[in-house]
Amino acid sequence: MGRSQSGGSRSSSQKRRRGFRPRRKKVCYFCTVMGVSIDYKDSDLMRRFISDRGKISPRRRTGTCPRHQRELARHIKKAREIALIPYTIN
């Protein structure tokens, strides 16, 4: 006669959506923390924005704004040139 629906017949896409949480938007570290400026001599701060292979991390990963990302890249390159930060990490 009619269709009977069983309680446990959900599709896999419905199960996946159940645990979905929207991602929190990343905020620029340099815009939020007052008093912190980008300086090529501060190698500890520079290392925070470099990957484990020595690459400059992209904006989508670090959450920095475009202005600070450009400035950060410029200072990282300057620090590499005067050997404060290695070009590659072995």
For each residue, the residues with C-beta under 8 A, 3 or more apart:
1:
2:
3:
4:
5: 9
6: 9
7:
8:
9: 5 6
10: 14 15
11: 14 15
12: 15 16
13: 16 17
14: 10 11 17 18
15: 10 11 12 18
16: 12 13 19 20
17: 13 14 20
18: 14 15
19: 16
20: 16 17
21:
22:
23:
24:
25:
26: 62 63
27: 31 32 63
28: 31 32 63 64 65 68
29: 32 33 36 62 63 64 68
30: 33 36 37 38 64 65 68 72
31: 27 28 65 68
32: 27 28 29
33: 29 30 36
34:
35:
36: 29 30 33 45
37: 30
38: 30 42 45 68 71 72 75
39: 42 45 75
40: 46 75 76 78 79 82 84
41: 79 84
42: 38 39 45 46
43: 46 47 79 84 85
44: 47 48
45: 36 38 39 42 48 49
46: 40 42 43 49 50 72 75 76 79 84 85
47: 43 44 50 85
48: 44 45
49: 45 46 56 57 62 64 72 76
50: 46 47 54 55 56 57 76 85 89
51: 54 55 56 57
52: 89
53: 88 89
54: 50 51 86 87 88 89
55: 50 51
56: 49 50 51 72 73 76
57: 49 50 51 61 62
58: 61 62
59: 62 63 64 65 66 69
60: 63
61: 57 58
62: 26 29 49 57 58 59 69
63: 26 27 28 29 59 60
64: 28 29 30 49 59 68 69 72
65: 28 30 31 59 68 69
66: 59 69 70
67: 70 71
68: 28 29 30 31 38 64 65 71 72
69: 59 62 64 65 66 72 73
70: 66 67 73 74
71: 38 67 68 74 75
72: 30 38 46 49 56 64 68 69 75 76
73: 56 69 70 76 77
74: 70 71 77 78
75: 38 39 40 46 71 72 78 79
76: 40 46 49 50 56 72 73 79 80 85
77: 73 74 80 81
78: 40 74 75 81 82
79: 40 41 43 46 75 76 82 84 85
80: 76 77 83 84 85 86 87
81: 77 78
82: 40 78 79
83: 80 86
84: 40 41 43 46 79 80
85: 43 46 47 50 76 79 80
86: 54 80 83 89
87: 54 80
88: 53 54
89: 50 52 53 54 86
90:
